[in-house]
């Protein structure tokens, strides 16, 4: 179902903890008196005296605070109405440093400008299928009328409508699909002035903690903008590409974000503060649903990195498909300490090979999968542990998969550094194309 598949002058400075010493002593004494009113007291009059003393100290605190302000050498502003043009400022105090002033109006203006710049290039994608209909989002990538969205948005469609922010609506044609990363390219024939291509960034430069913006069509509310941060990088999730034997291939290089993503956001852009696309919103992880059964944002959303999109886009436009490199192993992304001990591995990082697919590049190269029972049911020991690829250390399967998808193509050869028992060996492996079921 289209939507989201189911995040001054010299003064006495503050002490090392950033506490204003002008107020600290009085506050500390009041806190001691008031923090434990129920502690053991032999005489109730003594309890009452504590409260009287606390009130007196609070009065003294007020006097001290006023004195600190009135007799400060810092110029005081004259009370009155704030000018409309005055910027809204907010002080951010960090321990051991001077307050940093944030200009909220400038921050607001940045977001407003970003939206006005980007939104004309974001479209609503509406589809009809034999089971009904649905909607998603997309964005313009060139002046030839190519639009990127999610494959699951346009899957099994019978009719496709693209709605532009200007009010223009037109039919679209799906040129290419990528089930491995859940990408589709749609072509529209519209006047050139309707096309506002978005700038594609370099997602390898994205950092955790970086501010990101999502613009799309959640629940049919066109042009909705939400903001959050990058919560994680290099995530791995299931693709929509079934593997031979009933398994499912993995999608790599996924960006995790807490920007609000809801049904209808799928296929829309995830942007940095420069208005450049860093990812394509794809899915959310949630356990909450509306009364209509629609998933609800949980703060854990996922976007396909734009570097993956840039790699596959030319082939999707020209050939309608893209061949992903194929190794032919099954692995657990992050081994627990119990699993490491059960497998008797010499280290807790690396790609442990659970299964090698018969006839795959890994099989041909001599990679070994687990074959002996361990103390954990279903977990076979004795498999190879891949610790590097082309001399680059890999700590998890996500690292391994992301490197291959972003940097390699079918026919390329990679050099794997493998631990087999206590022996370290080098294995050359030639990649092939991922097979269809």
C-alpha positions in Angstrom: 0.0 0.0 0.0 1.5 3.4 -1.0 2.7 5.5 1.9 5.2 4.5 4.4 6.4 0.9 4.8 5.7 -0.7 8.0 13.5 8.5 16.0 32.2 42.8 30.5 34.2 44.1 33.1 36.0 41.6 35.4 33.5 39.9 37.7 33.5 36.8 39.7 32.9 34.1 37.2 30.6 31.0 37.6 32.3 28.0 39.1 33.3 25.0 37.1 29.7 23.7 37.1 28.3 26.9 35.6 26.6 27.9 38.9 26.2 31.6 39.6 28.2 32.1 42.8 26.1 35.2 43.6 23.1 33.0 44.3 24.6 29.7 45.1 25.2 29.9 48.9 21.6 31.1 49.7 20.0 28.6 47.4 22.1 25.8 48.8 20.9 26.6 52.4 17.3 26.8 51.4 17.6 23.6 49.5 19.0 21.8 52.5 16.2 23.0 54.7 13.4 22.2 52.3 14.6 19.0 50.7 14.0 16.7 53.7 10.9 18.0 55.5 10.1 14.4 56.6 13.4 13.6 58.2 13.6 12.7 61.9 12.6 15.7 64.0 12.4 15.4 67.8 10.5 18.6 68.4 7.8 20.0 66.0 8.7 23.5 67.0 12.2 22.9 65.6 10.4 21.8 62.3 8.5 25.0 62.2 11.6 27.0 62.9 13.2 25.4 59.9 10.4 26.7 57.7 10.5 30.2 59.3 14.3 30.2 58.6 13.7 29.0 55.1 11.3 31.9 54.4 13.8 34.4 55.8 16.5 32.9 53.6 14.2 33.1 50.5 13.7 36.8 51.3 17.4 37.3 51.6 17.8 35.4 48.3 15.5 37.9 46.6 17.4 40.8 48.0 20.7 39.3 46.8 19.4 38.7 43.3 18.0 42.2 43.0 21.3 43.6 44.3 23.3 41.5 41.8 21.1 43.0 39.0 20.8 46.6 40.1 24.5 47.1 41.0 25.8 45.2 37.9 28.1 47.1 35.7 26.2 45.7 32.7 24.0 48.4 31.1 20.3 47.8 31.8 17.6 48.0 29.1 14.8 50.5 29.7 11.5 48.7 30.3 9.0 49.2 27.5 7.5 47.5 24.4 9.9 45.6 22.2 10.4 46.9 18.8 8.9 44.7 16.1 12.2 44.6 14.2 14.1 43.3 17.2 15.5 39.8 16.8 14.3 37.1 19.2 17.4 35.9 21.1 17.8 32.9 23.3 20.8 32.3 25.5 22.2 28.8 25.5 24.5 28.2 28.5 27.0 25.4 28.5 29.2 24.5 31.5 32.5 26.2 31.6 31.8 28.6 28.8 30.1 31.9 28.1 26.5 32.0 27.1 25.9 31.5 23.3 23.1 33.6 21.9 20.9 32.0 19.3 19.1 34.3 16.9 15.7 32.6 16.6 14.5 35.0 13.9 17.4 34.2 11.7 16.9 30.5 12.3 13.3 30.9 11.4 14.1 32.9 8.3 16.5 30.1 7.2 13.8 27.5 7.3 11.3 29.8 5.6 13.7 30.5 2.8 14.6 26.8 2.5 10.9 25.9 2.1 10.2 28.6 -0.5 13.3 27.4 -2.5 12.6 23.7 -2.3 8.9 23.2 -2.2 8.2 24.0 -5.9 10.3 20.9 -6.7 8.4 18.5 -4.4 5.3 16.8 -5.9 2.4 14.7 -4.7 2.2 11.2 -6.2 -1.3 9.8 -6.4 -2.0 6.3 -7.7 -4.8 3.9 -8.5 -4.4 0.1 -8.2 -6.7 -2.8 -8.6 -7.0 -2.8 -4.8 -7.9 0.9 -4.5 -5.5 3.8 -4.4 -2.9 5.6 -2.4 -0.5 8.5 -2.3 3.1 9.4 -1.7 5.6 12.1 -2.5 8.4 12.7 -5.0 10.8 15.4 -6.2 12.1 16.7 -9.5 15.7 15.8 -10.3 16.2 17.4 -13.8 14.7 19.7 -16.4 13.8 16.8 -18.6 10.8 15.9 -16.3 12.3 13.0 -14.3 10.9 12.6 -10.8 12.2 10.3 -8.1 9.9 8.5 -5.7 9.6 5.1 -3.9 8.9 1.9 -5.8 6.4 0.9 -3.2 4.4 4.1 -4.0 3.9 3.2 -7.6 3.8 -0.6 -7.3 1.1 -2.3 -9.3 -0.5 0.9 -10.3 -3.2 1.3 -13.0 -3.2 5.1 -13.1 -0.6 7.7 -12.0 -1.2 11.3 -11.2 1.5 13.9 -10.4 0.4 17.1 -8.6 2.7 20.1 -8.6 2.6 22.9 -5.9 1.5 25.3 -8.6 -1.8 23.4 -8.9 -0.9 21.7 -12.1 -1.8 18.0 -12.3 -0.6 15.7 -15.0 -0.2 12.0 -15.8 3.1 10.3 -15.1 4.9 7.3 -16.6 7.1 5.0 -14.7 10.4 4.6 -16.5 12.4 2.5 -14.1 12.2 0.7 -10.8 14.7 -0.5 -8.2 13.3 -3.0 -5.7 16.6 -3.3 -3.9 16.6 0.3 -2.6 12.9 1.0 -3.2 13.3 3.7 -5.9 11.3 4.5 -8.9 11.7 7.1 -11.7 8.6 8.8 -13.1 8.6 10.9 -16.3 6.2 13.8 -16.8 5.6 16.0 -19.8 5.0 19.5 -18.5 6.1 23.1 -19.4 9.7 23.8 -18.4 8.7 26.5 -15.9 6.9 23.8 -13.8 10.2 21.9 -13.3 12.3 23.0 -10.3 15.0 20.3 -9.9 16.4 19.9 -6.4 20.1 19.8 -5.8 21.5 16.4 -4.8 24.0 16.5 -1.9 26.8 14.1 -1.0 25.3 11.8 1.7 28.8 10.5 2.6 29.2 13.9 4.3 26.1 13.6 6.5 26.8 13.5 10.2 24.7 12.1 13.1 23.2 15.1 14.9 22.9 17.2 11.7 19.6 19.0 11.2 17.4 17.6 8.4 14.1 18.6 6.8 11.4 16.4 5.3 8.9 17.8 2.8 6.1 15.8 1.4 2.5 14.7 1.3 1.7 13.0 4.7 -1.9 11.9 4.9 -2.6 14.0 1.8 -1.5 17.3 3.3 0.6 18.6 0.4 3.8 20.5 1.0 4.1 19.6 4.7 7.5 20.4 6.2 8.9 18.7 9.3 12.3 19.0 11.0 14.6 16.7 13.0 18.1 15.4 13.1 20.1 12.5 11.6 19.7 9.8 14.3 21.9 7.2 12.7 23.8 6.2 9.6 24.6 3.1 7.6 21.5 1.2 8.7 20.4 -2.0 6.9 16.8 -3.1 6.3 15.0 -5.6 4.1 14.6 -4.7 0.4 11.7 -5.5 -1.8 13.8 -7.9 -3.9 13.2 -11.6 -3.2 16.2 -13.9 -3.4 16.3 -17.4 -4.8 15.1 -19.9 -2.2 12.6 -17.5 -0.5 15.0 -15.1 1.2 15.1 -11.3 0.8 18.1 -9.2 -0.2 19.1 -6.4 2.1 19.1 -2.7 1.4 22.1 -0.8 2.8 23.4 2.8 3.4 20.1 3.9 5.1 19.8 7.1 7.0 17.9 7.1 10.2 16.1 10.3 11.3 13.6 11.6 13.9 12.0 14.1 11.5 8.3 13.3 11.4 7.6 10.9 8.5 4.1 9.5 8.0 2.1 7.7 5.4 2.3 9.9 2.2 5.9 11.1 3.0 7.3 8.1 1.1 9.4 9.2 -1.9 9.8 12.7 -0.7 13.2 14.4 0.0 15.1 14.5 3.2 17.1 17.8 3.0 20.0 19.5 4.8 19.8 23.2 5.8 21.2 24.2 2.4 18.1 22.7 0.8 20.1 19.9 -0.8 18.7 16.3 -0.9 20.5 13.9 1.4 18.0 11.1 1.2 14.7 9.8 0.0 12.2 9.1 2.7 11.2 5.4 2.7 9.9 3.9 5.9 9.2 4.3 9.6 9.5 1.9 12.5 6.4 2.0 14.7 4.1 0.0 16.9 1.3 2.6 16.8 -1.5 2.8 14.3 -4.5 5.1 13.6 -8.1 3.8 13.9 -7.9 3.3 10.1 -4.8 1.1 10.5 -2.3 3.7 9.2 1.1 3.6 10.9 1.9 6.6 13.1 5.3 8.3 13.3 7.4 7.1 16.2 10.5 9.2 15.8 12.3 6.4 14.0 12.3 7.0 10.2 14.5 5.8 7.4 15.6 7.3 4.1 17.6 5.9 1.2 20.9 7.8 1.0 21.1 10.1 -2.0 24.4 8.7 -3.1 22.7 5.4 -3.8 20.1 7.3 -5.8 22.7 9.1 -7.8 24.4 5.8 -8.6 21.3 4.0 -9.9 19.4 6.9 -11.4 21.1 6.9 -14.9 20.5 3.2 -15.4 16.9 3.5 -14.2 16.3 6.3 -16.8 18.1 4.6 -19.7 17.4 0.9 -19.0 14.6 0.8 -16.6 16.6 -1.2 -14.0 19.8 -1.4 -12.1 21.9 -4.5 -11.3 23.3 -4.6 -7.8 26.5 -6.4 -6.9 26.0 -9.8 -5.3 28.2 -11.7 -2.8 26.0 -14.6 -1.7 26.3 -14.8 2.1 23.9 -14.5 5.0 25.1 -12.8 8.1 23.9 -11.3 11.4 24.4 -7.5 11.5 25.5 -7.2 15.1 26.6 -10.2 17.1 25.9 -10.2 20.9 28.5 -11.2 23.3 26.7 -14.5 24.0 26.8 -15.3 20.2 30.5 -14.3 20.0 31.3 -16.7 22.8 29.1 -19.5 21.4 30.9 -19.2 18.0 34.3 -19.0 19.7 35.2 -16.0 17.7 38.5 -14.1 18.4 36.8 -10.7 18.2 33.3 -9.2 18.5 33.4 -7.1 15.3 33.3 -8.2 11.7 30.9 -10.0 9.3 30.3 -13.6 10.5 29.2 -15.8 7.7 26.2 -17.9 8.7 25.4 -19.3 5.3 27.0 -19.3 1.8 24.6 -19.6 -1.1 25.4 -22.5 -3.4 26.9 -21.3 -6.7 27.3 -17.7 -5.5 30.4 -15.6 -5.8 31.2 -16.3 -2.2 30.9 -20.1 -2.8 33.1 -19.9 -5.9 35.7 -17.9 -3.9 35.8 -20.5 -1.1 34.1 -18.5 1.7 33.0 -20.8 4.5 29.7 -20.7 6.3 28.8 -22.1 9.7 28.5 -25.8 9.8 28.8 -27.0 13.4 26.1 -26.7 16.1 26.8 -24.2 18.8 25.4 -23.7 22.3 22.7 -21.5 20.8 20.0 -23.4 18.9 20.0 -22.5 15.2 23.4 -20.8 15.3 26.1 -22.7 13.4 29.8 -22.2 14.3 32.8 -22.7 12.1 32.0 -19.9 9.6 34.5 -17.3 8.3 34.7 -13.9 9.9 35.3 -11.1 7.4 37.1 -8.2 9.0 38.1 -6.0 6.0 37.2 -5.5 2.4 39.8 -3.9 0.1 41.9 -3.1 3.1 39.0 -1.2 4.8 37.9 -2.5 8.2 34.3 -3.5 8.5 32.7 -3.8 12.0 29.3 -5.0 10.9 27.4 -6.4 8.0 26.0 -2.9 7.4 29.5 -1.6 6.8 30.2 -4.4 4.5 27.1 -4.1 2.4 27.2 -0.3 2.3 30.7 -0.3 0.9 29.8 -2.8 -1.8 26.6 -1.1 -2.9 28.1 2.4 -3.0 31.5 1.6 -4.6 31.2 -1.6 -6.6 29.4 -3.1 -9.6 28.8 -6.6 -10.9 32.1 -7.8 -12.4 34.3 -6.0 -10.0 36.7 -7.9 -7.8 37.1 -7.3 -4.1 39.8 -8.5 -1.6 38.4 -9.9 1.6 40.4 -10.2 4.8 39.1 -13.2 6.6 39.7 -14.9 10.0 39.2 -18.6 9.8 39.8 -20.0 13.2 43.1 -18.4 14.4 44.3 -17.9 10.8 44.1 -14.7 8.8 43.8 -15.1 5.1 43.1 -13.0 2.0 40.4 -14.1 -0.5 39.7 -12.5 -3.9 36.0 -12.5 -4.8 34.4 -11.4 -8.1 31.0 -9.8 -7.7 28.0 -10.8 -9.8 24.5 -9.4 -10.3 21.8 -10.1 -7.8 19.7 -13.0 -9.2 15.9 -12.8 -9.4 13.8 -15.5 -7.7 
